[in-house]
Amino acid sequence: MQLYFNPASPFVRKVRVTAHELGLSERIELIGIMLTPVSPHDALRSRNPIGKIPALVLDEETVLYDSPVICEYLDALAGGGRMFPAAGVARWTALRRQAIADGIMDAAVLTRYEEAVRPKELRWQDWVDAQFLKIRTALDSLERENLADAFDIGSISIACALSYLDLRFASEGWRTSRPRLTEWAAATAQRPSLTATALAVP
């Protein structure tokens, strides 16, 4: 399998952490690329028509995208039910947490593009503020959850979202008013799957 990859992408990291937790990392070849919304990557676009990462090329040349689909495929490949609970409250909790974490990452990545790619004279501060409102509201919601109840796709997604905020928006200081989430993040960051896949600016 081949994974289109950028070391600063939280969505790619989510896939890599999942693969590590499932013992599948050694079966995945990383293909490093650079892209932005205004500089597409032709080889990636020929395999993922949306032109986004992550995209996983299977051995039979089928291509899967994006991170929720890839992560669930990897879970099924490893026997199923490990990162994605099979049924009941546990499944819906994991999927809901994945959704809220993906929402944080979406808002943060869009804000990063606004600040790093859009010409300064065209930047829209009200739009940036609205993205940060999503992020802060979602973090406040996570602060009220008992995240220690499981380690699954929801936990992985949250950990990746928080680390992306640390990488790109350290000045946001998300820990200041969220002690429970801070404690959980510090403990979770020690897992081998997370230490082996730390985000980095290429």
C-alpha positions as CSV (number, residue, x, y, z in Angstrom):
1,M,0.0,0.0,0.0
2,Q,1.1,3.6,-0.7
3,L,0.0,6.6,1.3
4,Y,0.2,10.1,-0.2
5,F,1.7,12.0,2.7
6,N,2.8,15.4,4.1
7,P,4.4,15.5,7.6
8,A,2.3,18.6,8.6
9,S,-1.1,17.1,7.7
10,P,-3.2,16.1,10.7
11,F,-5.4,14.0,8.5
12,V,-2.5,12.0,7.3
13,R,-1.3,11.7,10.8
14,K,-4.6,10.2,11.8
15,V,-4.1,7.5,9.2
16,R,-0.6,6.8,10.3
17,V,-1.5,6.6,14.0
18,T,-4.3,4.2,13.1
19,A,-1.9,2.0,11.1
20,H,0.6,2.0,13.9
21,E,-2.0,1.0,16.5
22,L,-3.1,-1.8,14.2
23,G,0.4,-3.1,13.4
24,L,0.1,-2.1,9.8
25,S,2.7,0.6,9.5
26,E,5.3,-1.5,7.8
27,R,2.9,-2.4,5.0
28,I,2.5,1.3,4.0
29,E,4.9,3.2,1.8
30,L,4.8,6.9,2.3
31,I,4.8,9.1,-0.8
32,G,5.8,12.7,0.3
33,I,4.2,15.5,-1.6
34,M,3.7,19.3,-1.2
35,L,0.4,20.9,-2.2
36,T,-2.0,23.8,-1.4
37,P,-5.5,24.7,-2.7
38,V,-3.8,26.8,-5.4
39,S,-0.9,24.4,-6.3
40,P,-2.4,21.0,-7.0
41,H,-0.3,17.8,-7.4
42,D,-1.0,16.2,-10.7
43,A,0.0,12.6,-9.7
44,L,-2.2,12.8,-6.7
45,R,-5.1,14.3,-8.6
46,S,-4.9,11.4,-11.1
47,R,-5.6,9.0,-8.3
48,N,-7.9,11.2,-6.0
49,P,-10.0,13.5,-8.2
50,I,-10.5,15.8,-5.2
51,G,-6.7,16.3,-5.1
52,K,-6.5,16.0,-1.3
53,I,-4.4,14.0,1.1
54,P,-4.5,11.4,2.6
55,A,-5.1,9.0,-0.3
56,L,-4.2,5.3,0.1
57,V,-3.3,3.3,-3.0
58,L,-4.1,-0.4,-2.4
59,D,-2.0,-3.2,-3.8
60,E,-4.6,-3.7,-6.5
61,E,-4.5,0.0,-7.5
62,T,-7.8,0.9,-5.9
63,V,-7.5,4.3,-4.2
64,L,-9.2,5.2,-0.9
65,Y,-9.8,8.7,0.4
66,D,-10.2,10.5,2.8
67,S,-9.1,9.8,6.4
68,P,-12.3,8.3,7.8
69,V,-12.6,5.9,4.9
70,I,-8.9,4.9,5.0
71,C,-8.9,4.4,8.8
72,E,-11.9,2.2,8.7
73,Y,-10.4,0.2,5.9
74,L,-7.3,-0.3,7.9
75,D,-9.3,-1.4,10.9
76,A,-11.2,-3.9,8.8
77,L,-7.9,-5.1,7.3
78,A,-6.6,-5.8,10.8
79,G,-9.7,-7.8,11.7
80,G,-12.2,-5.1,12.6
81,G,-13.7,-3.7,15.7
82,R,-10.4,-2.4,17.2
83,M,-10.3,1.3,16.2
84,F,-14.0,1.4,15.1
85,P,-16.3,-0.3,17.6
86,A,-18.6,-2.6,15.8
87,A,-22.0,-1.5,17.2
88,G,-23.9,0.3,19.9
89,V,-23.1,3.4,22.0
90,A,-19.3,2.9,21.7
91,R,-19.5,3.0,17.9
92,W,-21.6,6.2,17.8
93,T,-19.4,7.9,20.4
94,A,-16.3,7.1,18.5
95,L,-17.7,8.3,15.2
96,R,-19.1,11.5,16.8
97,R,-15.7,12.2,18.4
98,Q,-14.0,11.6,15.1
99,A,-16.5,14.1,13.5
100,I,-15.9,16.9,16.0
101,A,-12.1,16.4,15.8
102,D,-12.2,16.4,12.0
103,G,-14.2,19.6,12.2
104,I,-11.5,21.2,14.3
105,M,-8.8,20.1,11.8
106,D,-10.9,21.4,8.9
107,A,-11.3,24.8,10.4
108,A,-7.6,25.0,11.5
109,V,-6.3,23.9,8.1
110,L,-8.6,26.4,6.3
111,T,-7.4,29.1,8.6
112,R,-3.8,28.1,8.0
113,Y,-4.3,28.5,4.2
114,E,-6.0,31.8,4.7
115,E,-3.0,33.1,6.6
116,A,-0.2,31.5,4.7
117,V,-1.5,31.3,1.1
118,R,-4.0,34.1,0.5
119,P,-2.5,37.5,-0.3
120,K,-2.5,39.7,2.7
121,E,-4.7,42.4,1.1
122,L,-7.4,39.7,0.4
123,R,-7.6,38.1,3.8
124,W,-11.0,38.1,5.5
125,Q,-10.7,38.4,9.3
126,D,-14.3,37.8,10.0
127,W,-14.0,34.4,8.2
128,V,-10.9,33.6,10.3
129,D,-12.7,34.5,13.5
130,A,-15.6,32.3,12.5
131,Q,-13.2,29.3,12.0
132,F,-11.7,29.9,15.4
133,L,-15.1,30.1,17.0
134,K,-15.8,26.6,15.6
135,I,-12.5,25.4,17.1
136,R,-13.0,26.9,20.5
137,T,-16.6,25.7,20.8
138,A,-15.5,22.2,19.8
139,L,-12.7,22.2,22.3
140,D,-15.1,23.3,25.1
141,S,-17.3,20.4,24.2
142,L,-14.4,18.0,24.4
143,E,-13.4,19.4,27.8
144,R,-16.7,18.1,29.2
145,E,-16.2,14.5,27.9
146,N,-14.7,11.5,29.6
147,L,-12.0,10.8,27.0
148,A,-10.3,8.2,29.1
149,D,-13.1,5.7,28.5
150,A,-11.6,4.3,25.3
151,F,-8.8,4.6,22.7
152,D,-10.3,4.4,19.3
153,I,-10.8,6.4,16.1
154,G,-12.4,9.2,18.1
155,S,-9.4,9.4,20.5
156,I,-6.9,9.3,17.6
157,S,-8.7,12.1,15.8
158,I,-8.8,14.3,18.8
159,A,-5.1,13.8,19.6
160,C,-4.2,14.7,16.0
161,A,-6.4,17.8,16.0
162,L,-4.8,19.1,19.3
163,S,-1.3,18.5,18.0
164,Y,-2.1,20.4,14.8
165,L,-3.2,23.4,16.9
166,D,0.1,23.2,18.7
167,L,2.0,23.1,15.5
168,R,0.2,25.9,13.6
169,F,-1.6,28.0,16.3
170,A,0.5,27.7,19.5
171,S,-0.5,31.3,20.4
172,E,-4.1,30.2,20.7
173,G,-3.3,28.6,24.0
174,W,-6.1,26.1,23.9
175,R,-4.9,24.5,27.2
176,T,-5.5,27.6,29.3
177,S,-9.2,26.9,30.3
178,R,-9.3,23.2,29.6
179,P,-7.5,21.3,32.3
180,R,-9.2,17.9,31.7
181,L,-8.4,18.0,27.9
182,T,-4.9,19.1,28.7
183,E,-4.3,16.2,31.0
184,W,-5.7,13.7,28.6
185,A,-3.7,15.1,25.7
186,A,-0.4,14.9,27.7
187,A,-1.0,11.3,28.6
188,T,-2.2,10.3,25.2
189,A,0.8,11.9,23.5
190,Q,3.1,9.3,25.2
191,R,1.6,6.4,23.2
192,P,4.1,4.9,20.8
193,S,1.8,5.5,17.8
194,L,1.8,9.2,18.5
195,T,5.4,9.6,19.3
196,A,6.3,7.8,16.1
197,T,4.1,10.0,13.9
198,A,4.7,13.5,15.3
199,L,3.7,16.4,13.1
200,A,6.5,18.4,11.5
201,V,6.9,21.4,9.2
202,P,8.4,20.0,6.0
